[in-house]
C-alpha cells in the first residue's frame, strides 16, 4: 500500500471485503470487474482480477508476481519516471496454502477527455493531429525511459486536454518490460494502436523527428508491423469461431 493511504487502510479493506455488494460499476466488465468507491472525497478505482486458471493459480502462488502486484509496482515505477498513470494506492491478494485466488489493484480514478481509441473513431476531434503527435512524443518518452508497454493498445491510454496541453496516462499496467529498446522494438510497439494508414503516417512522421531517422524507414516498418498484427488478430478470431462452432 502507498504510504499516503496507510491511514485509510481499514476503509480500503472494507471496499475489498464488500466488493461484490458495493461500489459503482465502471467501464467494460467483460474480462475483469472495475468499480468506483468514495474514499473520503477521493474517487478510487478498484480492479478485480478474475481467478486464474489452475496452472496460473500455482504459478502466481509460488513463482510469478500477480497481475495486481505488477500493476502496483509498475505504476510506482512510471510515477518515479514522470510518466502518466492514475496514482497507485494499493493491491490485495488472496491465496490458499498452495493456490492463488483473487487479487485487486486500487488506484485513484482519473477523469479523461478521450482515450486513444477515440482518436481511431473520430477524426473531427479538435486539434486532432496535435494530440496524435503529442501521443507519439509520449510514446518516445516511454522508450527513452526504457519502458516497453506490451499492452500499448487503443483503450490503454487516457488523454486529458487543457488548452494546448495534452496529458497521457497509461492503464492496464500488468504487462511491461524495462530495458533498452532497439529501433525495431520501438516501432513494433505501435503495431496494435490503429488500422488507419493516415494515423500511422502521422505517428511515423513525428517519431522519425524524435529519433532523427528518415520518415520512409520509420513508416515502412510501422505499417508492416501494423499489418502483421492485424493479420494475426483476424486469424485468431477465425480460429475462435471455428472452435465455437465445433463445441456447439
Secondary structure, DSSP 8 states (H G I E B T S, - for coil): --GGGGGGHHHHHHHHHTTTTSSEE-S--SSSEEEEEEETTEEEEEEEE----HHHHHHHHHTS--HHHHHHHHHHHHHHTT--B--EEEEEEEE-SS-EEEEEEEEE----SEEHHHHHH-TTSTTHHHHHHHHHHHHHHHHHTTEEETT--GGGEEEEEETTEEEEEE---SSEEES---HHHHHHTTTTS-S-HHHHHHHHHHHHHHHT--HHHHHHHHHHHHHHHHHHHHHHHHHHHHHHHHH-
